[in-house]
Amino acid sequence: MRFTADDRGFYGDFGGAFIPEMLYANVEELRSRYLEIIEDQDFQNEFRGLLKDYVGRPSPLYLAKRLSQKYQTSIYLKREDLNHTGAHKINNTIGQILLAQRLGKSRIIAETGAGQHGVATATVCALMGIQCIVYMGEVDIARQAPNVSRMQMLGAEVRPALSGSRTLKDATNEAIRDWINNPVDTHYIIGSVVGPHPYPDMVARFQSVISEEIRWQLKEQTGSEDPDLIIACVGGGSNAAGAYYHYLDNDNIRLIAVEAAGLGVDSGESAATSVLGSKGIIHGSRTLLMQTPDGQIIEPYSLSAGLDYPGIGPMHAHLIDSGRAEAVSITDDEALEAAFECAKLEGIIPALESAHAFAALEKIEYGSDDIIVLNLSGRGDKDLETYIKHLTGDGKD
């Protein structure tokens, strides 16, 4: 396949494993064993069983009739918001906790921005009785307080990242430092298709259950397993990787990657990596990232904690760089407007991340006969405080 990782973890010019010597043993253990473990039938049986009986999969593929009527096309929503814990993140954490057990790890660390990955990690650690430490930026702890409480109730320790912008990038830095200091007993559950190989490939494989289901669900409803467009929001990009995965080599299907423009692409307060980024190395892989001419990372901004990241997963960097995927940038205000539209037209309150994907419907061209699948990656409970501020005119955080 042209758009999946090669043996060295590269997607075209992007990917690989650029890691300090102290992490080499950890990453090499994963790289040398992950495929053998996750392709084992016993692993797959346990993974699929938990997705069905614990997570609640398959998640519905829902024809959004009122949205379809407004936009004069057929819009199907892949309802990842209906998973246990309220987002797609649980697909990956179920897979990685089973992998960690088979590697003999007794301690789990994770990073989180919006908090959904932290909640999903805390959930599976509680399920399996394994110690859990979640790193989260101090800013994100404040704006995603309900998810912090959930993690703590599930028994996880939430450690604040106090450096830099005190958001997702900085939480990831802290988690990597922890892993360097605890290489023997600790597994790092990365929440997106970022980091050194094999993480981008491994996370994409666990999330590929999304597109696997879309194929047969769409066939049931329309007679064809192929949509014309797939729309998904992209921060690191795990929900998008999952929604695209089984369609990557079908050039007839348009892949729309929706990024956070923040206050505007040219405002200096943005996270639109595909537009503002250049090739560089962040958190162990070569990808597109926002950086100064001398390679210093530019602090990203988005009202959405899950899209507030200066880079993008190497798979998505390759998809966009090669022209296979189209990048769309959505501002805070456009995402907020789309969230309220979805709520009022369909009775679904989307996560602020997913709202960016909805907003792309105003920015792209399509035909009235097209079938659009939009990945509704998470529910909006965690963003209610932000939505209420918008509703009451109190402004942004």
Secondary structure by P-SEA (a helix, b strand, c coil): ccccccccccccccccccccccaaaaaaaaaacaaaaaacaaaaaaaaaaaacccccccccccaaaaaaaacbbbbbccccccccccaaaaaaaaaaaaaaaacccbbbbccccaaaaaaaaaaaaaabbbbbbbbcaaaaaaaaaaaaaaaaabbbbbbbccccccaaaaaaaaaaaaaaccccccccccccccccaaaaaaaaaaaaaaaaaaaaaaaccccccccbbbbbbcccaaaaaaaccccccccbbbbbbbbccccccccccccccccccccccccccccccccccccccbbbbcccccccccccaaaaaaaaaccbbbbbbcaaaaaaaaaaaaaaccccccaaaaaaaaccccccccccbbbbbccccccccaaaaaaaaaaccccc
